Amino acid sequence: MASMSNNVENLSPQIIRRVVKEMQDLVANPPEGIKVQINDEDVTDIQGFIEGPAGTPYVSGLFKVKLTLGKDFPQLPPKAYFLTKIFHPNVAANGEICVNTLKKDWKPELGIKHILLTIKCLLIVPNAESALNEEAGKLLLEHYDDYFQRAKMMTEIHAQPQKSCKIAITDGPLAKKHAG
């Protein structure tokens, strides 16, 4: 039996071609702040990286998201998840993302790029009305500063791009300041 994560055999060749083409376009011309990773083993396993937008508590974070295409794609929307931990009203504890584009506003002609852009927009404009994380939704509405601090702290803990680990300490302006 095939593993649950691999839907390739459930999708028609036309759909698979469409997904592959769209992914290649995204790699060649990535939208601002969004990158995708192609899984050659399973084209239905779509992973993207969204940079935390400026002016949000997610700025400077890099968030990994995963789209899972079901066998009814594109008639039914994919499921979208944050693989990076995030404090956000529209993201459940398991990372599932709630956004109208992936629910009632879905149209088969909307592509992967549209979904990733929608998720990026959600980081800029959270929707407290359809909160999956009630605490985040409540803070967003009632205590924005607390919400901002919590989200920023989670970003600093969980969403730092790997390459910035220890480099700053050994050289550059920071090191000289500490040494002096």
Helices and strands as residue ranges (DSSP letters): G 8-10, H 13-28, E 34-37, E 45-51, E 62-68, E 79-82, G 100-102, H 112-124, G 128-130, H 134-142, H 144-158, G 162-164, H 167-170, H 173-179
